[in-house]
């Protein structure tokens, strides 16, 4: 028979593309068929025609067969799932939460840490913190940046809120005042028009503005005629010269940029720079610290009030604590996912052991090992696929929740799960999940088959594997529990801090007089008195006052080295200008003396209330009353009272500066906010307070109309979210672990019914047997707990480094954690083995 | 996995031509794969030439349907080769082929009523 070995070899190789079930049955006849065909077709042309037909045939039939077997596997899977749906539903739910939460948190990490910033070469942009370049004049600053040894370009900016609008409607808006080269330093091209040009950051030339894309759409409906139009910024006309690219809102969601003007003593500037081309970050940092040291030396004694200058990448500067918390959460959800995978693997191994008999029969009937392993892998992949689909919902929910409590610093960083990298991550996670939860069981299938019909050996092996898996779950759960306790303690600490005021029952509302009739200093106080007079006439009002700085809002504080009777304090204090009744309205405590009277405020009397923290810098706080509060040798306020300090820092774990309170002579100088103490729920008074303010002059914009409690809640929302998330993850991990343990023992009881029957017949009591099983379970918990503690100790370092205020937990807490786990495990084993108590020995033994 | 598809032959509307031809070929007696293929090719004057994949895919499906079954393997009397698998038609297979023939007859009748009878019908 003339054979063409190459054709046959090639065909044999191509046949491998068929799925294993089909291949096993038909590879031989198909080869035989090819031999027949080859025998019938002689000559090159006939061979070529044969191959064309063969290839068409393969292309047509391979997909059909693969789909068929996949479909068969799926049908088989569904049949299995129908018989015991509960564990499968639970496994899918667990995986869905694992995959979904991981994907969701990853989308946050992706947006913040991986996605590119909306600047050219963002990795070369630096933020110079606690460092002030020479900014007395524009020339001085630009000379400095031009001669920098390490920066190719540097710009300064300052953020602020302004009243924005035309002649009639005013609106509060967040804007940035910048040096002329702000956009060019960032490498941002305006969408329309131009950026600023040299010289525009000097007084008299700075009445130009670049507006945000969104504002352009809102005010001009995207019309190019916007260029050259005039907008009012705090009552001053500015000409629009450019529109920023869509979604560009740096810094801090600004909607308008205008050149600032330089002057001595402006310490609000923030400096950013672009590294010179050939310079590494390390070189730049060392050059910067040399310069900073020189600058600090020139600053003189004031230097000790300034934090250590730092140079960091702009990305790090933007992220701050958000970055760490996101990484922490990502770590936590990955642990949860791992536990969920272990759970599925556990489930599959139990089932494999259950079906050991069936599997060996099937393999004896000729189902190949690879066919069975593939069936299992198909099931895992399908399970993970279903879980991933459900997980996308969880992911979507997670990201939208995250966007609420932890909004991204830039619009271009908005969290999205519809992002190439996030989806790739989700797919990867799903596949890894499927393999993790599928490979262990399928390895086990192999063993079962190797044992052949002696499947009972396989079940003992499987129990050991499952117990090890549960031990691993215990380990991971302890790590998560420890982390959650540690984060939870940080939060409890946060909530327990005495803030020096009573947030309940306070309405707050801010106004801005910029660009209104009351802008001039002398007209401010009468406006405030008029408003306060009307508010006090409302029913249910106990006290009303106003302040320039509300607690929690240390932004833009003023202050300095205050002293007592000319003796300067060892540290800076912040100055809070307030009106009368402030302490009564805030629920603060005047410890000694009194607060200001309305008459003192009206006449601009030089009186002050100092915080306990300030007074105690000089001796017993009570003795401060009656002395002089001083700056240098000229300014004097008579101290009339000592009050408990209020917590002005946004982050309460940071010890703020002591405060001194003085009567506000021009209350609208900074951020003037009314504070109103009411009877009952503060929420019920919001509308009335707003109405009272508007009734004086509807032109004055009111913003930030909130209860103090809402402000406080917003402030702690992020730590609270982290705490809740970590607690939820830990609780979920605990639940999965307990289900794992329950499953093992419930199963062991079924598997070992005969043995148990014999033992009871020989005199063992059911309770004694259950106790024995509990001891075995506790051994497992113990075996998992030891590496768990080690892991928790390592994880704790990670948590502490990532989360401000996270406290390490001591051995006592570990001991109680493990005790708790052991207790829960015992309870779950006790209920899993309740069958033993109901066993009918006679029936069991009759089966023998 | 013989006979795992429980549908009755009547439930199949419009049998695939490949199935129909295989059934026709097996109705005449037991055949092995290559013989089925050659017979079909000859009967259709070379218009329907089944490749190995499609042929054994169809055989696999029909085994599952229980329309054909494997006969005891035996050497081909002509080629003297032992590695042949022979198939034969089952009762269900005959039913299916008959149902298909009936369906085709109805179709032809309908066509004749619509377009007129073909000249040498």
Interface residues (C-beta under 8 A of the other chain):
Chain A: X18 X22 X25 X26 X28 X29 X30 X32 X33 X34 X36 X37 X53 X54 X56 X57 X58 X60 X61 X62 X64 X65 X68
Chain B: X32 X33 X34 X37 X49 X50 X51 X52 X53 X54 X55 X56 X57 X59 X60 X61 X81 X83 X84 X85
